[in-house]
Amino acid sequence: MTIKTISHYLLLLFFLASLSLSAQVDKKSDLYKTIISRDSLLFKVGFNTCDINQFETLLTEDFEFYHDEDSISNKKKFIYNLHNGLCASSKTYQLRRDLIAGTTEIYPLYKDKVLYGALQIGMHQFYRITTDKKETPGSIGRFTHLWLLQKGTWKLARSLSYDHNNNTTVANKTPIFDNDAEIEKWLKENNVPTLGLGIINAGKLQQIKVFGELKKGITAPYNTIFNVASLTKPITAMVTLKLVSLGKWNLDEPLYKYWTDPDIVNDPKTKKITTRYILSHQTGFPNWRWNNPDKKLSFDFEPGTKYQYSGEGFEYLRKALEKKFNKTLDQLANELLFIPLQMNDSNYIWDKKTDETRFAIGYDPKGNAYEIEKRKTANAADDVLTTIEDYGNFLVSVMNGDGLSKKVFDDMLTNQVEMKANEYYGLGLVIYDLGNGEIALSHGGADQGVQTIFFLLPKTKQGILIFTNVDDGYKVYEKLLFHYLGDNGKKIFEIETKN
């Protein structure tokens, strides 16, 4: 690089560093999805296929490109070099650029509280593809992109490409996860008080780890008890599916024979509610009735016609089960799941066996503790208490179909309803279509001071279970997912964040 080039480059870095940045946006936010979508148009469609029109459209007129090995370009020069260089018809190879999973960060830019731009930071890998379709990894580099919102359209204004090296492969591994001290440091940096981690390999719970503190000065033990929020639903689903496998319950029998909620007793749609619709979230119920203006249960649509997540559906199922079997849900769970799987620290309710000294209290992002809610009656959709070991062994059981007939197991893994492209609900579980006949099973949980999730890969018998006890604990998911599930973790993330 020339002295002049270096000067320009450093000036731009100084300019970007001086921008007023807000906190990094959540991966599920509209802004994150928008910028990733524009990045995809620019590179997956534009760069990777040499569609020059994408650059004409997506770059601002005063666009500037800074490269640590190839000087500075304005828009005209950049497009000319691309057209006559990498995309020249005489070329014997082409390049492909891929984002490196888990490296992208996006920060919003505001002026007078109005969003005007976004800064995108990340790493990318380049591959060389020859005319005979042979592909070899090229360099890895870092990039910083300044996106501006111009007349309602996001355009790339500045691009920095730097820190290139000759690494030929990109491991999905993240070094910090090979060092417990580094993980503890990482959690403190992210204000995550407690992290529970379960790793499944070869169909067995291979690793149980808990990091952080229960409270200041008290290290969280390996058997820390967490409230897992909606990870309760898969437990309720498995209790029910075991009853179906035993011939004691019917997936497609209308539940009005056992229970009808007083709020909807006069609605003919009640006769269409079945266990299958409940476990695949097709009841037509809202998530919770208290979200309705009158606080009463109602139908938003005809049961069985589409997907809508509903905790009310699971509570409806609980009441029907309890009516038929004359037992509480926690009693049924003990008989069918907790005792057989030796889940000794798992319960729908707080009782005398609950060890409060091991409980991970929930926190808000500022470090304020929430009051502990000690549930005395079971909720089929929420608030199960459990440990990484207990729930990890439960997931192994789910993956192996323990206690389920072949038909019920196959039904559980069958797409019952589409949520969005490549994402479906089975019976009690989310199903991701990863392509090539491979799927991932998942469920998440979120409440005040609770963020939990798991992913299972039935084909390779792998899985990951993540418990956190803070409102924004989801911010650690991405790196853990990519580290432990590699390319399949990347596919799951792409499906989940795709519009």
N, C-alpha and C positions, 0 to 999 in steps of 0.2 A: 504494500500500500504506500502511496506517496504521502508526503507531509501534509499536503492539502487535503487529501482524502481522509487521513487520520483526523485532521482538524474538524472537518465536516462531521465525521462519525462521532467524535467526542462531544461536539456541540449538540447533536441530536440526542445522544444519551443523556446529556445534562438537561435538555428540554423535557424529555420523557420523565426523568427522575423528579423534576420540579412540578409535574402535574399533580393536581389535587385528586387523590385516589380515595374512593370509598373501600370498604372491606370487599374481599373476594366474594363474588356471587355464588350462590348455591348451584350445584350441577343440575338441579331440577327447575331452575328459574327460567323464565321466558327469555331473558337476556342471554343467558348461557347457551340455550338451545338455538337462539337466533344467530349468535356469532359462530357457533360450531357449524350451523347450516351454511353461512356465508363462506366459511373456511372450506367446507366440502365442495361448494360450487367452484371456488377459486382453484382448488388443487385436484380433487377427485375428478371433477368434470373438466376444468381448464387445463391445469398443468399436466395431469396424468394422461390426458387424451389429446393434448395440443390443440384444444379448442380456444383459439386466440380471442374469439368474441367475448368469452367470459372475462378476460382481462380488460377489454375495452369498456365493458359494462360496470365491472366491480371496482375499478380503480378510480380515484378522484383525478381531476384534470391536473392537479399539482402534485400528484403522487411522486414519492421519492423512495428509492430502494438502496439500502446500504448493505454491502456484503464485505466481510472481513478479508476475502481473498480476491475480490473482483470489482473494486472501486464503487462509484456511486452512479446511479441511473435515474433519469426522470422517466415519466410514463412512456414517452415516445421511444427513448433509447431502450428501455426495458422490454417493450413489446417487440421492437426491431431485433434485439439480440435473441429473444426467445424464438421468434419466427425463423430467423436465419441461422440460429445456432442449434439448440436442443431439438427444435421441431423442424429442422430443415429436412427436405425429402431425401437428401443424400446421406443422412445419418445412418449408420449401421446399428444403432441402438437408440433406445429412448429411456428416459428416467421416470421413475414413479416415486412420489413422495407420500409417506404415511405419517400421521401423527403418532407419537409414542404414547401409548396408553398411560393414563394417570399423571401426565406432566402438564396438562393444560390448566392455566389459571386465567380467570377473566375478572377485570376490575372495571366498574362503571365510572364514568367521568361526568361530573355535574357542573353547571354554572347557574347560580341563583336557584338551586334546587331542581333545575331542569336537566334531564339526561341529554347530553349532546355527543357522547362518544364512549368508547370502551377500549381498554388496553388488554390485549391477549398475549400471554407469555407461555412458552412451551418448548418442547423438543420435537424434532422430526428426523426420520430415517429416510434415506434415499436408496433406491434400488436401480441397478442397470439391467435393462431387458434387451437382449439381442434379437435380431430378426427371426431367429429360430426359436424364439420364446424362452430362451434360457435366462434365468434371473439370478443375479448376484448382488448381495448387499453392498451398498456404497457407504458414504460418510454419514455421520450423525452430527446434527448441529442444533443450536438453540436459535429461537426466533422471538422477536417482539413485534407485534402488529398494533398499529394505532388505527382503529376503526372510527369513522365519523358518521353521524346521522345527518344526511343531507336531503332535505325536502322529503322526509319520511323514508328514505332508503339508506341502508348501511353500506358504506363504501370504505375501501382500504386507502388510507392516506399516507402512511409511512410503514415501511417494512425493513426490519433489521434482521440479517441472517449472519450468525457469528458462532465462534467456538466450535468450528468444524474439526472433526478428527477422522481417523481412518478405521475406527471400529467397524467390524463387518457384521456384528450381530447385536441385537438389543435384547438383553434378558429382561423378562418381566419382573425379575426379583428386585426388591428394594433393600439395600444393605441394612437399614435400621432394624429390619425384622429378624436379623440374625444375631441381634444383641439386645438383651433385655434392658440394659441400662439406657440404650438409645431409644427404645420404645417408651420407657418411662419419661425421658426427656421430651420426646415427640408429643406425648399425651399432655404434658404440662404446657407445651407451646400452643396446643390446640384447646387448652382449658377443658380437658375431658378428665373428670375425677377418677372414674373407674372404667376399665375395659376388660370384658370377659371374652376369651377367644377359644373356640373349639375347632380343631382341624380333623377332618375325616379323610383317611387314605386307605385304599384297598378294602373299603367297606367296614372299617373299624375306626373308632374314636381314638386317634393316634396321639393327639396333643390337647391338653387342657391347661390354659394359662389365664391368670387374672392379674392385671396390672393396676397400679394407682393406690389410692387410699379410700377407706370408707369415710373417714373424717380426718382432720388434720392430725398427723402423727400416728395414725392407726392404719397399717398396711392391710390392703384388701386380701383376704385369704383365698386359696384356690377354690374353696367351696362357698364363696360369696353368694348370697341369695339375692336374685334380681327380680323385680317386677318386669315381666316381659310384654306387657300390653297385649297387642293383637296376635302375638305368637301363641296366645291362648287358643285361637280358632283352629289351628291344625290339630291341637290336642283334642278339642271337642269333636272335630271331624273324624279322627281316628277312633275315638270311643264309639261313635255312631257307626262307622264302617265295620268295626269288629262285631257290633250287634247285627249288622246286615249279613256279615259272613257266617254268623252263627244261626242265621235263619230266624232271628227274633225281631227284625225290623226290615222295612221295605223302603228302598230308595224312592220309589215312585207312587207310594200310597199317599193320598191326600191327608194332611195332618189335622183337618177339622174333626176327624173321627176321635182325636185325642185332646185337641186343644183349639179354641178359637179366642182370639183376643177380643175383649169387650168393645174396643174402639172400632172394630171392623166386622162385628158379628152380622150386620145386615148387608154387607157387601158380598155379592156373589163371587167375587174373585178369590175369597177365602178358600173356596173349594178347589182351587187350582194350586195351592201351595203344597209343594212336596219337599222331601229332604234333598233330592237332587238339585232343585232350584235354590234351596237355601245354601248348600255347600258350594255352589257355583255362583252365588250372588245374582240370582235372577228372580228374586221374589217381587221386585217392584217397590220394596220398602225403601225409605230413606236410611241413611246410616243410623241415625237415632231420632226418635219421635220428638225429642225436645228441640230439634232444629225446626220443626214446624211451628207456625205462628200460634196454633192452639195447643201445642204440646201433645197432640194425640197421634196415634199411629194411623197411617193412611197408605194407599197405593199411589205411586207416581206413574205406573204403567202396568200393563197386563203381565202377570207372572209368566216367565218362560220366554219372553220376547227379546230381552236384551240384558246386558250387564249393568249392575249398579251396586257398588260395595255397600254392605249393610250389616252392622252389628245387631240390629233388631231381628234380622232373620235368624241368627244364631241363638238369640234369647228365645225366640219363638220355638225353635227346635228343642231347646232345653226344657221348656215347659211341657211340650208334648211328650218328651222322653220321661220326664219325671211323673207325669200323669199315668203313662202306660205301665212303667215298672215300679211305681210307688217307692222310688228311691231318689235322693238328690243327685245332681250331676257329679258332685265331688265323690259321692259313694260309688257311682258307676265307674268313674275314672280310677278310683283306687282299685276296684276289682279287676278291671280290664287292662289297665295300663301301669299305674304307679307301682303297685305291689309286684306284678309279674316282671317288670323291668327294673325293679329295685330303685325306683325314683323316690328315695326316702326324704328328699328335701323339696319335693314338689307338692303343691296344693293350690286349689282354687280359692281357699280362704285362709285367714289368719286364725290359728288355733294354738293350743298349748305346746305343740311340737315345733312351732315356728321360732327359730333362734334369731331374735331381733338384733343381737350383737353382730351377726354376720350379714345383715341386710344393707344393700347399697342404696342409700337415700338419694332421691332425685334432686337435681339442681337445675337452675336456669343458667343461661350463658354468662351471667355476671357472678356466678358462684353463690347465689342465694338458694338455700335449701327449701324444698317444698315440704309441707306437712305430710306425714305418712298416713295413707288411708288404709285402715285395717279392715278389709272386707270380711263380713261374717256370713254372707251367703254367696254362692257361686254365681259368676257371670260367665256365660258360655263364650263370650267374645273378647273378654278383657281381664287383665290383672292376675293371671296365674303367677305364683311365686315358684322359682326354680333356680337351679344352678347350671353352669356350663356342662358339667358332667352328666347330670340328669337329662337335660334337654338334648345334649349330644348323643347320648345312648338312645333316646327317643327317635332322633332323626335317622340313626342307623337302622332302627327297627322299621321306620317308614320306608326307607330306601329298599329294604329287603322284603317288604310286604309281610312282615311277621304277623300272624294271626288273621290274615286276610285271604279269602278265597281268590283263585286266579281271576275270576270274573270281576270281583270287586276291585282287586288291585289294578286290573286293566282299565276299569272305569275311572279309577282315581287319576290315572295318567292319561286319560283321553280328554282332548279339548272339548269342553262343554259349551263354552261361549267365548267369542273373541273380545278382547279388551282393546287392542290396537294391533298394528302389523307385527306379527311374530310373537305376540304375547296373548295368552289365553288363561282362562280359569278351568282347572280340572275340578276335582272334588276336594275342596279344602286347601288347595295349593295353586299358586300361579305357575304356569308352564311357559317357558321360553323356548321357541323353536330356534336352535342354533345352526340348523342346516345339516346336511349329510346324515340325516336320521338321528341326530343328537339333540337332547333336550336338557334343560335345567329346571329344577323345581325350587320354588322360593315362597317366602312370606315375610312380611315386615311388621313391625309394631312401633307405634308412636303415641305417647301420652306426655303429660307434664313430667319432665325429668326422666323420660324413657325413650330410647331409640334402639331398636333391636332388629336383626334381620338374619336370615340364613339362605344359603344356596346349596343345592345338591345336584350332582352330576351322576345320574343313574348308570350311564354307560361305563364311565371310568371309576365309579364307586368313590368319588371324591366329594368333599363338601366343606363348607366354612360356616361357622356360627359366630355371630358378633353381638355382644350385649354392651350397651353403654347406659350411663345414668345421668344424661344431661340433654336438654332440649335439642341442641344441635349436634348430637353425637354422630349423626349421619355423615358428618364431614370426614370421618376417618374411614368410611366404607370403601371408597374408591381404591386407595392404595393397598388396603388389605385384600380386596377382591382381585386386583391385578397380580399381586405378589403370590397369592396362594392358588389361584385358578388360571393364571396365565392367559392364553389366547381366548379360552372360553369365558373368562372373566371380562375380557375386553368386548366380546360379542354381547354378553349380557348387558354391559354398560351402554353399548351403542343402541341396543333395542330399547332400553329404558329411557334414554335421553333423546331418542329420535322423536320428532314431532308426529 
